[in-house]
Amino acid sequence: MSMGAYDEDEHERREEKTSTVDADFDDERTNYEGEVEYDSGDSTEALLDQYKQIQSQ
């Protein structure tokens, strides 16, 4: 068979492979416990001042 020729068996094998659904996974939700902290950084005014300084350069 030449390069690029149609291979019906290969097409059927790939079609069968992509049409199956793997349902062997754990469908329970994972619960995480702990704390999350966000550091918002500088105040809004400080960020606006920094933005204006960058814009003026």
mmCIF file of the N, C-alpha and C atoms, coordinates in Angstrom:
data_MODEL
# 
_entry.id   MODEL 
# 
loop_
_atom_site.group_PDB 
_atom_site.id 
_atom_site.type_symbol 
_atom_site.label_atom_id 
_atom_site.label_alt_id 
_atom_site.label_comp_id 
_atom_site.label_asym_id 
_atom_site.label_entity_id 
_atom_site.label_seq_id 
_atom_site.pdbx_PDB_ins_code 
_atom_site.Cartn_x 
_atom_site.Cartn_y 
_atom_site.Cartn_z 
_atom_site.occupancy 
_atom_site.B_iso_or_equiv 
_atom_site.pdbx_formal_charge 
_atom_site.auth_seq_id 
_atom_site.auth_comp_id 
_atom_site.auth_asym_id 
_atom_site.auth_atom_id 
_atom_site.pdbx_PDB_model_num 
ATOM 1   N N  . MET A 1 1  ? 0.849   -1.173 0.000  1.00 0.00 ? 1  MET A N  1 
ATOM 2   C CA . MET A 1 1  ? 0.000   0.000  0.000  1.00 0.00 ? 1  MET A CA 1 
ATOM 3   C C  . MET A 1 1  ? 0.895   1.238  0.000  1.00 0.00 ? 1  MET A C  1 
ATOM 4   N N  . SER A 1 2  ? 0.577   2.176  -0.814 1.00 0.00 ? 2  SER A N  1 
ATOM 5   C CA . SER A 1 2  ? 1.410   3.371  -0.919 1.00 0.00 ? 2  SER A CA 1 
ATOM 6   C C  . SER A 1 2  ? 1.069   4.367  0.184  1.00 0.00 ? 2  SER A C  1 
ATOM 7   N N  . MET A 1 3  ? 1.967   5.312  0.366  1.00 0.00 ? 3  MET A N  1 
ATOM 8   C CA . MET A 1 3  ? 1.785   6.339  1.391  1.00 0.00 ? 3  MET A CA 1 
ATOM 9   C C  . MET A 1 3  ? 0.555   7.175  1.064  1.00 0.00 ? 3  MET A C  1 
ATOM 10  N N  . GLY A 1 4  ? -0.319  7.349  2.022  1.00 0.00 ? 4  GLY A N  1 
ATOM 11  C CA . GLY A 1 4  ? -1.507  8.158  1.821  1.00 0.00 ? 4  GLY A CA 1 
ATOM 12  C C  . GLY A 1 4  ? -2.680  7.390  1.259  1.00 0.00 ? 4  GLY A C  1 
ATOM 13  N N  . ALA A 1 5  ? -2.523  6.114  1.004  1.00 0.00 ? 5  ALA A N  1 
ATOM 14  C CA . ALA A 1 5  ? -3.627  5.319  0.482  1.00 0.00 ? 5  ALA A CA 1 
ATOM 15  C C  . ALA A 1 5  ? -4.629  5.049  1.596  1.00 0.00 ? 5  ALA A C  1 
ATOM 16  N N  . TYR A 1 6  ? -5.872  4.896  1.222  1.00 0.00 ? 6  TYR A N  1 
ATOM 17  C CA . TYR A 1 6  ? -6.943  4.661  2.186  1.00 0.00 ? 6  TYR A CA 1 
ATOM 18  C C  . TYR A 1 6  ? -6.866  3.236  2.708  1.00 0.00 ? 6  TYR A C  1 
ATOM 19  N N  . ASP A 1 7  ? -6.852  3.099  4.007  1.00 0.00 ? 7  ASP A N  1 
ATOM 20  C CA . ASP A 1 7  ? -6.807  1.791  4.649  1.00 0.00 ? 7  ASP A CA 1 
ATOM 21  C C  . ASP A 1 7  ? -8.081  1.635  5.461  1.00 0.00 ? 7  ASP A C  1 
ATOM 22  N N  . GLU A 1 8  ? -9.019  0.872  4.958  1.00 0.00 ? 8  GLU A N  1 
ATOM 23  C CA . GLU A 1 8  ? -10.318 0.725  5.596  1.00 0.00 ? 8  GLU A CA 1 
ATOM 24  C C  . GLU A 1 8  ? -10.203 0.072  6.967  1.00 0.00 ? 8  GLU A C  1 
ATOM 25  N N  . ASP A 1 9  ? -9.339  -0.918 7.106  1.00 0.00 ? 9  ASP A N  1 
ATOM 26  C CA . ASP A 1 9  ? -9.171  -1.577 8.404  1.00 0.00 ? 9  ASP A CA 1 
ATOM 27  C C  . ASP A 1 9  ? -8.644  -0.599 9.459  1.00 0.00 ? 9  ASP A C  1 
ATOM 28  N N  . GLU A 1 10 ? -7.674  0.216  9.062  1.00 0.00 ? 10 GLU A N  1 
ATOM 29  C CA . GLU A 1 10 ? -7.122  1.205  9.986  1.00 0.00 ? 10 GLU A CA 1 
ATOM 30  C C  . GLU A 1 10 ? -8.190  2.226  10.359 1.00 0.00 ? 10 GLU A C  1 
ATOM 31  N N  . HIS A 1 11 ? -8.977  2.655  9.400  1.00 0.00 ? 11 HIS A N  1 
ATOM 32  C CA . HIS A 1 11 ? -10.053 3.608  9.662  1.00 0.00 ? 11 HIS A CA 1 
ATOM 33  C C  . HIS A 1 11 ? -11.053 3.026  10.658 1.00 0.00 ? 11 HIS A C  1 
ATOM 34  N N  . GLU A 1 12 ? -11.444 1.778  10.470 1.00 0.00 ? 12 GLU A N  1 
ATOM 35  C CA . GLU A 1 12 ? -12.398 1.144  11.374 1.00 0.00 ? 12 GLU A CA 1 
ATOM 36  C C  . GLU A 1 12 ? -11.800 0.970  12.772 1.00 0.00 ? 12 GLU A C  1 
ATOM 37  N N  . ARG A 1 13 ? -10.507 0.639  12.852 1.00 0.00 ? 13 ARG A N  1 
ATOM 38  C CA . ARG A 1 13 ? -9.859  0.488  14.145 1.00 0.00 ? 13 ARG A CA 1 
ATOM 39  C C  . ARG A 1 13 ? -9.842  1.811  14.909 1.00 0.00 ? 13 ARG A C  1 
ATOM 40  N N  . ARG A 1 14 ? -9.501  2.888  14.201 1.00 0.00 ? 14 ARG A N  1 
ATOM 41  C CA . ARG A 1 14 ? -9.474  4.195  14.854 1.00 0.00 ? 14 ARG A CA 1 
ATOM 42  C C  . ARG A 1 14 ? -10.877 4.666  15.228 1.00 0.00 ? 14 ARG A C  1 
ATOM 43  N N  . GLU A 1 15 ? -11.844 4.394  14.385 1.00 0.00 ? 15 GLU A N  1 
ATOM 44  C CA . GLU A 1 15 ? -13.224 4.775  14.686 1.00 0.00 ? 15 GLU A CA 1 
ATOM 45  C C  . GLU A 1 15 ? -13.714 4.053  15.935 1.00 0.00 ? 15 GLU A C  1 
ATOM 46  N N  . GLU A 1 16 ? -13.399 2.783  16.052 1.00 0.00 ? 16 GLU A N  1 
ATOM 47  C CA . GLU A 1 16 ? -13.808 2.009  17.222 1.00 0.00 ? 16 GLU A CA 1 
ATOM 48  C C  . GLU A 1 16 ? -13.109 2.526  18.482 1.00 0.00 ? 16 GLU A C  1 
ATOM 49  N N  . LYS A 1 17 ? -11.837 2.866  18.343 1.00 0.00 ? 17 LYS A N  1 
ATOM 50  C CA . LYS A 1 17 ? -11.064 3.353  19.483 1.00 0.00 ? 17 LYS A CA 1 
ATOM 51  C C  . LYS A 1 17 ? -11.600 4.686  19.996 1.00 0.00 ? 17 LYS A C  1 
ATOM 52  N N  . THR A 1 18 ? -11.968 5.592  19.102 1.00 0.00 ? 18 THR A N  1 
ATOM 53  C CA . THR A 1 18 ? -12.441 6.909  19.517 1.00 0.00 ? 18 THR A CA 1 
ATOM 54  C C  . THR A 1 18 ? -13.910 6.924  19.911 1.00 0.00 ? 18 THR A C  1 
ATOM 55  N N  . SER A 1 19 ? -14.645 5.879  19.562 1.00 0.00 ? 19 SER A N  1 
ATOM 56  C CA . SER A 1 19 ? -16.068 5.872  19.894 1.00 0.00 ? 19 SER A CA 1 
ATOM 57  C C  . SER A 1 19 ? -16.359 5.233  21.242 1.00 0.00 ? 19 SER A C  1 
ATOM 58  N N  . THR A 1 20 ? -15.350 4.639  21.874 1.00 0.00 ? 20 THR A N  1 
ATOM 59  C CA . THR A 1 20 ? -15.579 4.038  23.186 1.00 0.00 ? 20 THR A CA 1 
ATOM 60  C C  . THR A 1 20 ? -15.352 5.072  24.278 1.00 0.00 ? 20 THR A C  1 
ATOM 61  N N  . VAL A 1 21 ? -16.122 4.952  25.341 1.00 0.00 ? 21 VAL A N  1 
ATOM 62  C CA . VAL A 1 21 ? -16.034 5.883  26.454 1.00 0.00 ? 21 VAL A CA 1 
ATOM 63  C C  . VAL A 1 21 ? -15.429 5.154  27.638 1.00 0.00 ? 21 VAL A C  1 
ATOM 64  N N  . ASP A 1 22 ? -14.410 5.744  28.215 1.00 0.00 ? 22 ASP A N  1 
ATOM 65  C CA . ASP A 1 22 ? -13.765 5.160  29.377 1.00 0.00 ? 22 ASP A CA 1 
ATOM 66  C C  . ASP A 1 22 ? -14.465 5.671  30.632 1.00 0.00 ? 22 ASP A C  1 
ATOM 67  N N  . ALA A 1 23 ? -15.239 4.813  31.272 1.00 0.00 ? 23 ALA A N  1 
ATOM 68  C CA . ALA A 1 23 ? -15.981 5.203  32.468 1.00 0.00 ? 23 ALA A CA 1 
ATOM 69  C C  . ALA A 1 23 ? -15.395 4.568  33.715 1.00 0.00 ? 23 ALA A C  1 
ATOM 70  N N  . ASP A 1 24 ? -14.127 4.235  33.681 1.00 0.00 ? 24 ASP A N  1 
ATOM 71  C CA . ASP A 1 24 ? -13.483 3.585  34.820 1.00 0.00 ? 24 ASP A CA 1 
ATOM 72  C C  . ASP A 1 24 ? -12.841 4.584  35.778 1.00 0.00 ? 24 ASP A C  1 
ATOM 73  N N  . PHE A 1 25 ? -13.344 5.775  35.848 1.00 0.00 ? 25 PHE A N  1 
ATOM 74  C CA . PHE A 1 25 ? -12.768 6.755  36.748 1.00 0.00 ? 25 PHE A CA 1 
ATOM 75  C C  . PHE A 1 25 ? -13.679 6.956  37.951 1.00 0.00 ? 25 PHE A C  1 
ATOM 76  N N  . ASP A 1 26 ? -13.121 7.476  38.996 1.00 0.00 ? 26 ASP A N  1 
ATOM 77  C CA . ASP A 1 26 ? -13.862 7.724  40.230 1.00 0.00 ? 26 ASP A CA 1 
ATOM 78  C C  . ASP A 1 26 ? -14.667 9.002  40.054 1.00 0.00 ? 26 ASP A C  1 
ATOM 79  N N  . ASP A 1 27 ? -15.979 8.894  40.120 1.00 0.00 ? 27 ASP A N  1 
ATOM 80  C CA . ASP A 1 27 ? -16.825 10.065 39.861 1.00 0.00 ? 27 ASP A CA 1 
ATOM 81  C C  . ASP A 1 27 ? -17.230 10.787 41.140 1.00 0.00 ? 27 ASP A C  1 
ATOM 82  N N  . GLU A 1 28 ? -16.586 10.484 42.254 1.00 0.00 ? 28 GLU A N  1 
ATOM 83  C CA . GLU A 1 28 ? -16.884 11.195 43.483 1.00 0.00 ? 28 GLU A CA 1 
ATOM 84  C C  . GLU A 1 28 ? -16.086 12.490 43.531 1.00 0.00 ? 28 GLU A C  1 
ATOM 85  N N  . ARG A 1 29 ? -16.699 13.504 44.120 1.00 0.00 ? 29 ARG A N  1 
ATOM 86  C CA . ARG A 1 29 ? -16.014 14.781 44.262 1.00 0.00 ? 29 ARG A CA 1 
ATOM 87  C C  . ARG A 1 29 ? -14.970 14.706 45.357 1.00 0.00 ? 29 ARG A C  1 
ATOM 88  N N  . THR A 1 30 ? -13.883 15.410 45.163 1.00 0.00 ? 30 THR A N  1 
ATOM 89  C CA . THR A 1 30 ? -12.837 15.466 46.168 1.00 0.00 ? 30 THR A CA 1 
ATOM 90  C C  . THR A 1 30 ? -13.068 16.694 47.031 1.00 0.00 ? 30 THR A C  1 
ATOM 91  N N  . ASN A 1 31 ? -13.130 16.493 48.311 1.00 0.00 ? 31 ASN A N  1 
ATOM 92  C CA . ASN A 1 31 ? -13.311 17.608 49.235 1.00 0.00 ? 31 ASN A CA 1 
ATOM 93  C C  . ASN A 1 31 ? -11.958 18.026 49.784 1.00 0.00 ? 31 ASN A C  1 
ATOM 94  N N  . TYR A 1 32 ? -11.666 19.311 49.681 1.00 0.00 ? 32 TYR A N  1 
ATOM 95  C CA . TYR A 1 32 ? -10.424 19.851 50.193 1.00 0.00 ? 32 TYR A CA 1 
ATOM 96  C C  . TYR A 1 32 ? -10.732 20.668 51.443 1.00 0.00 ? 32 TYR A C  1 
ATOM 97  N N  . GLU A 1 33 ? -9.888  20.521 52.431 1.00 0.00 ? 33 GLU A N  1 
ATOM 98  C CA . GLU A 1 33 ? -10.056 21.287 53.649 1.00 0.00 ? 33 GLU A CA 1 
ATOM 99  C C  . GLU A 1 33 ? -8.803  22.112 53.875 1.00 0.00 ? 33 GLU A C  1 
ATOM 100 N N  . GLY A 1 34 ? -8.992  23.340 54.316 1.00 0.00 ? 34 GLY A N  1 
ATOM 101 C CA . GLY A 1 34 ? -7.853  24.201 54.572 1.00 0.00 ? 34 GLY A CA 1 
ATOM 102 C C  . GLY A 1 34 ? -8.261  25.653 54.459 1.00 0.00 ? 34 GLY A C  1 
ATOM 103 N N  . GLU A 1 35 ? -7.295  26.495 54.386 1.00 0.00 ? 35 GLU A N  1 
ATOM 104 C CA . GLU A 1 35 ? -7.540  27.932 54.301 1.00 0.00 ? 35 GLU A CA 1 
ATOM 105 C C  . GLU A 1 35 ? -6.888  28.505 53.055 1.00 0.00 ? 35 GLU A C  1 
ATOM 106 N N  . VAL A 1 36 ? -7.505  29.550 52.531 1.00 0.00 ? 36 VAL A N  1 
ATOM 107 C CA . VAL A 1 36 ? -6.964  30.250 51.380 1.00 0.00 ? 36 VAL A CA 1 
ATOM 108 C C  . VAL A 1 36 ? -6.852  31.715 51.740 1.00 0.00 ? 36 VAL A C  1 
ATOM 109 N N  . GLU A 1 37 ? -5.698  32.296 51.483 1.00 0.00 ? 37 GLU A N  1 
ATOM 110 C CA . GLU A 1 37 ? -5.498  33.719 51.730 1.00 0.00 ? 37 GLU A CA 1 
ATOM 111 C C  . GLU A 1 37 ? -5.108  34.395 50.425 1.00 0.00 ? 37 GLU A C  1 
ATOM 112 N N  . TYR A 1 38 ? -5.678  35.562 50.193 1.00 0.00 ? 38 TYR A N  1 
ATOM 113 C CA . TYR A 1 38 ? -5.366  36.333 48.998 1.00 0.00 ? 38 TYR A CA 1 
ATOM 114 C C  . TYR A 1 38 ? -4.641  37.601 49.412 1.00 0.00 ? 38 TYR A C  1 
ATOM 115 N N  . ASP A 1 39 ? -3.561  37.871 48.728 1.00 0.00 ? 39 ASP A N  1 
ATOM 116 C CA . ASP A 1 39 ? -2.826  39.104 48.960 1.00 0.00 ? 39 ASP A CA 1 
ATOM 117 C C  . ASP A 1 39 ? -3.165  40.051 47.823 1.00 0.00 ? 39 ASP A C  1 
ATOM 118 N N  . SER A 1 40 ? -3.983  41.026 48.132 1.00 0.00 ? 40 SER A N  1 
ATOM 119 C CA . SER A 1 40 ? -4.408  41.940 47.080 1.00 0.00 ? 40 SER A CA 1 
ATOM 120 C C  . SER A 1 40 ? -3.335  42.955 46.726 1.00 0.00 ? 40 SER A C  1 
ATOM 121 N N  . GLY A 1 41 ? -2.272  42.988 47.495 1.00 0.00 ? 41 GLY A N  1 
ATOM 122 C CA . GLY A 1 41 ? -1.158  43.876 47.159 1.00 0.00 ? 41 GLY A CA 1 
ATOM 123 C C  . GLY A 1 41 ? -1.424  45.300 47.581 1.00 0.00 ? 41 GLY A C  1 
ATOM 124 N N  . ASP A 1 42 ? -0.990  46.240 46.748 1.00 0.00 ? 42 ASP A N  1 
ATOM 125 C CA . ASP A 1 42 ? -1.118  47.657 47.058 1.00 0.00 ? 42 ASP A CA 1 
ATOM 126 C C  . ASP A 1 42 ? -2.564  48.113 47.001 1.00 0.00 ? 42 ASP A C  1 
ATOM 127 N N  . SER A 1 43 ? -2.798  49.287 47.551 1.00 0.00 ? 43 SER A N  1 
ATOM 128 C CA . SER A 1 43 ? -4.131  49.873 47.499 1.00 0.00 ? 43 SER A CA 1 
ATOM 129 C C  . SER A 1 43 ? -4.448  50.309 46.070 1.00 0.00 ? 43 SER A C  1 
ATOM 130 N N  . THR A 1 44 ? -5.687  50.600 45.819 1.00 0.00 ? 44 THR A N  1 
ATOM 131 C CA . THR A 1 44 ? -6.119  51.021 44.488 1.00 0.00 ? 44 THR A CA 1 
ATOM 132 C C  . THR A 1 44 ? -5.405  52.301 44.059 1.00 0.00 ? 44 THR A C  1 
ATOM 133 N N  . GLU A 1 45 ? -5.273  53.228 45.002 1.00 0.00 ? 45 GLU A N  1 
ATOM 134 C CA . GLU A 1 45 ? -4.605  54.492 44.676 1.00 0.00 ? 45 GLU A CA 1 
ATOM 135 C C  . GLU A 1 45 ? -3.143  54.263 44.296 1.00 0.00 ? 45 GLU A C  1 
ATOM 136 N N  . ALA A 1 46 ? -2.466  53.388 45.020 1.00 0.00 ? 46 ALA A N  1 
ATOM 137 C CA . ALA A 1 46 ? -1.060  53.115 44.719 1.00 0.00 ? 46 ALA A CA 1 
ATOM 138 C C  . ALA A 1 46 ? -0.929  52.453 43.352 1.00 0.00 ? 46 ALA A C  1 
ATOM 139 N N  . LEU A 1 47 ? -1.854  51.568 43.031 1.00 0.00 ? 47 LEU A N  1 
ATOM 140 C CA . LEU A 1 47 ? -1.804  50.925 41.719 1.00 0.00 ? 47 LEU A CA 1 
ATOM 141 C C  . LEU A 1 47 ? -2.090  51.919 40.602 1.00 0.00 ? 47 LEU A C  1 
ATOM 142 N N  . LEU A 1 48 ? -3.043  52.837 40.825 1.00 0.00 ? 48 LEU A N  1 
ATOM 143 C CA . LEU A 1 48 ? -3.328  53.869 39.815 1.00 0.00 ? 48 LEU A CA 1 
ATOM 144 C C  . LEU A 1 48 ? -2.138  54.798 39.629 1.00 0.00 ? 48 LEU A C  1 
ATOM 145 N N  . ASP A 1 49 ? -1.473  55.150 40.718 1.00 0.00 ? 49 ASP A N  1 
ATOM 146 C CA . ASP A 1 49 ? -0.276  55.994 40.613 1.00 0.00 ? 49 ASP A CA 1 
ATOM 147 C C  . ASP A 1 49 ? 0.807   55.285 39.814 1.00 0.00 ? 49 ASP A C  1 
ATOM 148 N N  . GLN A 1 50 ? 0.987   53.988 40.075 1.00 0.00 ? 50 GLN A N  1 
ATOM 149 C CA . GLN A 1 50 ? 1.983   53.219 39.339 1.00 0.00 ? 50 GLN A CA 1 
ATOM 150 C C  . GLN A 1 50 ? 1.610   53.143 37.861 1.00 0.00 ? 50 GLN A C  1 
ATOM 151 N N  . TYR A 1 51 ? 0.343   52.968 37.559 1.00 0.00 ? 51 TYR A N  1 
ATOM 152 C CA . TYR A 1 51 ? -0.119  52.912 36.174 1.00 0.00 ? 51 TYR A CA 1 
ATOM 153 C C  . TYR A 1 51 ? 0.140   54.243 35.459 1.00 0.00 ? 51 TYR A C  1 
ATOM 154 N N  . LYS A 1 52 ? -0.167  55.330 36.123 1.00 0.00 ? 52 LYS A N  1 
ATOM 155 C CA . LYS A 1 52 ? 0.059   56.648 35.519 1.00 0.00 ? 52 LYS A CA 1 
ATOM 156 C C  . LYS A 1 52 ? 1.547   56.880 35.273 1.00 0.00 ? 52 LYS A C  1 
ATOM 157 N N  . GLN A 1 53 ? 2.377   56.404 36.213 1.00 0.00 ? 53 GLN A N  1 
ATOM 158 C CA . GLN A 1 53 ? 3.820   56.568 36.059 1.00 0.00 ? 53 GLN A CA 1 
ATOM 159 C C  . GLN A 1 53 ? 4.318   55.755 34.838 1.00 0.00 ? 53 GLN A C  1 
ATOM 160 N N  . ILE A 1 54 ? 3.803   54.561 34.662 1.00 0.00 ? 54 ILE A N  1 
ATOM 161 C CA . ILE A 1 54 ? 4.195   53.741 33.526 1.00 0.00 ? 54 ILE A CA 1 
ATOM 162 C C  . ILE A 1 54 ? 3.723   54.369 32.224 1.00 0.00 ? 54 ILE A C  1 
ATOM 163 N N  . GLN A 1 55 ? 2.513   54.917 32.225 1.00 0.00 ? 55 GLN A N  1 
ATOM 164 C CA . GLN A 1 55 ? 1.970   55.544 31.019 1.00 0.00 ? 55 GLN A CA 1 
ATOM 165 C C  . GLN A 1 55 ? 2.764   56.780 30.613 1.00 0.00 ? 55 GLN A C  1 
ATOM 166 N N  . SER A 1 56 ? 3.304   57.515 31.564 1.00 0.00 ? 56 SER A N  1 
ATOM 167 C CA . SER A 1 56 ? 4.030   58.739 31.246 1.00 0.00 ? 56 SER A CA 1 
ATOM 168 C C  . SER A 1 56 ? 5.432   58.472 30.706 1.00 0.00 ? 56 SER A C  1 
ATOM 169 N N  . GLN A 1 57 ? 5.911   57.249 30.824 1.00 0.00 ? 57 GLN A N  1 
ATOM 170 C CA . GLN A 1 57 ? 7.270   56.945 30.352 1.00 0.00 ? 57 GLN A CA 1 
ATOM 171 C C  . GLN A 1 57 ? 7.323   56.749 28.883 1.00 0.00 ? 57 GLN A C  1 
# 
